[in-house]
Amino acid sequence: MNNAQLNELKQRYVASGAASPSTQFADHAENAELWDADGKRFVDFAGGIGVLNLGHRHPKVVEAIKAQLDKLMHTCQTVMPYAPYVQLAEKLCHLSPVKGEAKAMLVNSGAEALENAVKIARAATGRSGIICFDGSFHGRTFMTLAMTGKVLPYKNDFGPMPGDVYRAPFPVPYHGISGEDSLDSIKKLFKTDIAPHRVAAIVIEPIQGEGGFYIAPKRFLKALRELCDEHGILLIVDEVQCGFARTGKLFALEHYDGLQADIMTMAKSLADGMPLSAVVGTAEVMDSSGPNSLGGTYSGNPLSCAAALAVIEAIEEENLLEKSAALGNKLAKRFEQWRERFGPVDNPRKVGAMAAFELVKDKASRTPDPGLTAALCAKAKEKGLILLSCGFWANSIRILVPITVSDEVLEEGLGIIENCLEELVTVETTATA
């Protein structure tokens, strides 16, 4: 079926809230390239929203899935467990920067990982309060919606959210919020909304994903760890989007000079396209809830676990951490050129290949320009590039191209962005004049 036929089916049978606005339908893909149902080729700078750090259909991952498929598809690991689940748990426990000896559990999505992290934190502390941050994105289930720090489009229509969730500003110095401001806001929460002895956990993305690729300052995260320790609060670090080589380390937290979490959540590129997420934490914390209190029918599916084990091997064997750092340097150099050349481009930032820049009305006021951002993404799509925006003000362009992208395809995609900026900024300047 072609795009038009598939679009008719979508409009007729897919719920509006779940339907993609795109009229193109993915048919097949390879590494950082994708072809739609009409045969049009796209360069993929979205990577399935950070799921494909190793690219579409990485050969090692495909091979591992096929081999597992020939052996076992499903039993439900709570009925009869299987080797890939426990082997992956072992790997993650050794690799994750958490306090002390670690244990892990596997589920299906980032939201499920965050839901279970909260359950575990509440069981471990006997407390119920959760503190999150503005601009955060933790999922679309009710608890994770309550934790997500952005109303539209995620939670506007869905009524009251679960309680005992509190929010502080995320430190974004570019927009006038320092690490000290964020810490002061948490301390104020302790006075105005919830006493620290009632807080189970503080949940933070070391680098916000949907929130704008803003980077938590090192001094701030260190102070947050100390604040948690002072009050017996667990620190939950959400690595759903920034994990698995995106930042030049396996986990973004590894950039923070030995700082450790009590609980970490991970998903997306963990299995390079297969549905899988994990919660990894201090063993005593992870064991705090009762028997059969965690899990689900498909949690830690054998095929997904096999894919994740292959991902970890590929990251090590193909030096993908070094490649991520090198890719980030290339992106940073290009972003800086654009910042100097184009008036609206500002605040380029990156950790490894987790890179973004901002589009603003002017650099002096730093006023976000979401209209131009949307126009850039739309024009890029017309020219054959899948590009994503993000951010609290919807004015950041984030790059989630596979780390395995070839130099030629990377340059092609960056060239499309540059051409789009030339067209859009010229049009904008002419209209103003």
N, C-alpha and C positions, 0 to 999 in steps of 0.2 A: 504493500500500500504506500501511496505517496503522502507528502505532507498535507495536502488539501483533504484527502480522504480521512487521514488520522485526526485532523483538526475537527472535522465534522463529528467523529465519534467522541472526541474530548468534550465538545460543546454539548452533546446530547447526554453523555453518561457520566462525566466526571464532575463531582461537586465543585461549585464555583470557588469555594474557599481552599480547595486543594489543587485546582487546575493551574497549570503554568500559563503565563501570558504569552509564552513563545508559540509561534506558529510553525516552527521547525521541530522535527522529531529526530532524535539521535538514532542512527541505524548501526554504525560500527565505528570503532575508534582504535587508535594505536598510539601509545606514548602521549604526546601532547597535541595530537591531531584527531579530529572527529568529523565524520561525514553524516549528513542528514538523510532523510528518506528520499529526497530528490537527487541525492548524489553531490550536494554542495559540501565543500570542504571548509572546516573551521580550524583555526588555531585556538587551543583551549588554555586560557589563562585563569580559568575558574577551578579546574581540577575537582569538579563535583563538590564545590565548596570545601576545599581543603582535604578531600578524601583520597586524592590520587597523587600523593607526594612521589610515588614511584611510577606514576604514569598509568595510562589505560593499559590493562592487560599485560602487566609486567610478566615476561616469560617464566620467571621462577615462581611467581605467585600462581599463574595459570597452571603450571605443571603440578604444583602442590595440591591445588584444588581437585584436579583431575585424578590424581593418585588417591586422594582421600575419598572421592566419589566412588571409586571402584571398591572401596572397603566398607564404608559406613556413612550414611547420611544423617541419621538421627536415632537417638534412643530416649532423649531427655536425660541430662547428666545426673539429675537427682534420682532417676530410676536405675540406670546403670551407667556409671561414668566411663570415660574413654581416654586414651593416652593424650591426644592433642590438648585437651582441657588442662590437665595437670602439668603437662610439659610447658605450656604457655604460661600458666600461673607461676611456675618456677622461674622462667625467664624474666617475667615482669617484676617479680619480687627482687631479683638480683640487680635489675637495671634501674629501678625507680628510686629517686632520691627521697625516701621517707625515713622517719625516725626508727632506729632499731631494727629488729627482725621484722620482716614483712610477710603479710598474707594477701591473697587476691581473690576476687570473685569476678565472673564474667557475665555480661548481659548483652543487650542487642544494640543500644543506641546511646548517644551522649546523654540524652534526657534520662534514660533509665539509670545510667551510671550516677548522675547527680542525685536522682531520687534515692537511690540506695546509699549513697554517701551521707545524705541527711539522716536517713533511718539509722545508719550505723552510728553517726555522731550523737544522735539523741539517745540511743541505747547505751553508748559508752559513757556519756556524761550525766544521764538522768535529767538533762535540761532540754528545752524546746526551741529557744530563740536562735534565729539564723540571721547573720548580717551579710549583705551583698553590696554591690556597687552600681552606681548609675552607669548606663551603657552596657551593662553585662548582658550576656546571652547564655542561658543555661539549659534551654529546652522549651518544649511546647506542651508538656503535661501540666496539670494544674499546679503542682508544687514548684516545678521549674519555671512556669510562667510567673508565679508569685516572686520568684527570685530574679527573673529577667528584668533588667532595668530599662525597658523601652515599651511603651504602650502600643503604638501602631507599628506594624499591622497585627502584632502577636496576641494581644489580650483585650483589645477594645470591646469586643462583642460578648465576652464570656462571663460577665457577672463577677460577683465577689471572688477574690483570690483567697487561698489558705492564709491563715493568720500567723503571727509570731515571726514574720519576715520583715527585716528592717534594712534600710539602705543608706549608704554614705556616698559622697562624690568620689569618683575615681580620679586619681591625680593626673591631670593633663596640663602641664605648665604652659603649653602653647595657647590654651584657652583660659589661662588665669587660675588654675587650680593646682596648688603645690602639694607635695607629699605631706607637708605639715598641716595644710588645710584639711586633707582627708583624715589624718589621724585625729585632729581636733574635732572633726565631725563625729567620729566614732566615740570619742570620749564624751562628747555632748549627748550622744544617744544613750550612753550609760547613765546620764543624769536625767534625761527627759522621757525616754521611751522604754528602756529595758535595762535593768541592773546587770552588770557583767556576770554575776553568779547564776543568771538565768540563760546565758548565751551558750548554746552547744557548739557553734562553729561560726567562723568567718570564712566565706567562700570567695575566692578571687581567681581571675585569669591573670597570670603574670604578663601576658600580652593579650589585650582584648581582641576578640575575633570580630563578630558582628558589630561590636561597639566602636570599631575604628582603627584597629591595629595600634592602639596606644600602649605604650610600654610602661609598666610599673617601675618607678625608679628604685635602684638597689637599696638606698637608705630607707625608703618607705617600706619596702617589703621586709627588710630586716627589723625595722621598728614594729611592724605588724606581727611578725613572729614573736618578738619579745612581749608585746601586749597580750598575745594569746597565752604565752607561757605564764605571764604574771597572774592571769585570771582563770587558768585552767580551761581555756577555750581551745578547741581543735581548729587547726588551720587546714582547710580543704583547698587544694590547688587544682583548678580546672584546666587541664591540658588537652581538652577535646580537639581544639583547632590548632594549637601551637605545638603539639607534640609530634613525635616521630619524624625527626630530621628537618622540620620546617625551618628551624632557627639556627641550624648549624650544630646543634646538639640534639641528642635523642629527645630531651625534654627542655623546654625553655627555662625551667627552674635551675638547670645546671649552669646557667649564666650568673647565678646569684651567689657566688662565692661560698659554696658548701651549705647553703640554707636548705633545710629539709621540711617537708610537709608531714602532717599527721595522716592525711588521706589525700590521694591523688585520683582524679578521674581522667580517662582517656578514651578515645574512640576514633572516628574519621579514618585517618591514614594508618591506624593500627593494623587494619586488614586490607588496605588498598582497594576498597570497593566492595568488600563483603561486609554485611552488617555485624558489627562486633564492638563492644565497649568493655571497659574494665574499671574496677575500683581496686586500688592497691593502697594499703595502709599498714601502720604499726600493728603487729600481730595481736596484741592485747586489745586494741581498739576494734579490729576487724572481727574478733571472736566474741564481742560483747553481747550480741543478740542471740536468741535461742535457736535450737535446732530447726531446720527447714524454714527459717524466717526470711531467707534471701534466695533469689533465683527466679526462674520462670521456665516455661515450656521449652523455648528455643534458646535459652541463655547459654552462650558458649557453644554454639553449633559446631560440629566437627569440621565442616568445610571452612567455616570462618576461622577457627583456631588454626587449621593447617595453613591458611593464607597468612595469618599473622606470624606464625613461626617462619614462614618463607620471607616475609617482609623484614623481620629482624636479621635474618641471615643476609639478605640482599643489602641492607644498610651497611652491614659490616664488610661484606666482601667487595662491594662496589664503591667504597669510600664515599658514601653519599653525604656524610656530615661535612667533609671537606668540599664536596661539590656544592652543597647548600650554601656554605659560606662564600664560595667563589661566585655563585649565582647572585647572592645578595649584593656583593661588591659591584657586579655589573649593573644591577638594577639601580643601586645608589648613584653610580656615576651618571647614568642616563637621567635619572630624576633630577639631579643637580643641574644638568644641562637644560632641562625643561624649566626648572625654577628660574634660571637666569634669563631664559628666552621668552617664556610665556607669563604674562601678568597674573593670571589666576592660579598658577601652580605654586604651591607653597608647602612648607612643613614636610619635606621628604623624610622618611624614617624607615629603619629596618633593623631586624636582628636576624642574621643569616638571610635566608630567602623569604622571610616573612616581612614583606615590604609594602609600603603604601605612600601615597602623597595626597595632599588636600587641594581642593579647588575652592577658591575664595573670590569674593567680589573685588577685593583689593588687599594687598599685603599689609597695608598700614592698619586697617580695621580688623583684618582677619575674619570678616563676616563670611560665613559659609555660603556656598553657591550650589545648592542641591539641584537646581534646574540645569546648570551647565554639566554637572556630574551625570545626570540622567541622560542628557543629550550625547555626551561622550560615549557612554555605554551603548546607546542605541545606534550611533553612527559606526562604532567599532563592529557591532554585530552585522550591520549592512556590508561592511568591508571584509567580513570573514574572521572576526576575532570575538571570542566569548570573554567578556570582561565584567567584573563585579564591582559594585560600589558597596560601601558600608558606612557605619558611623552613626553616632547619636544625632548628628545633623544631616546625615545622608549625603555627605560631600567628600568622602574619601574614596579613592580608587585603590583597591587592594589587589595584589598580584599573588595568585595561588597556582601559577604554572607548575607542572611537575618538575621536580628537581632533575629528573632524567632528560629534560628537553634538550634537543640538539641546538648547537649554536645558530644554525641556519633558521630553525623554526622560532627560536627566541628572538632573533633579530627581526624576523618577519612580523612577529606580534608587536614588538616595540615600535617598529616602523609604522604600523597601522595606528597605534596610539598617537604617535607624533603627527602623522598626516591628519588625523581627526582634530587634534588640537590646533593645527594650522588653519584648518577650515572653520572651526567653531569660533576661535578667538578672533579671526579676521572678520567673520560675519558680525560678531558681537561689537567689535570696534567700529565697523562701518555703520551699523544701526545706531550706535550712540552718537556718532558724529552727525 
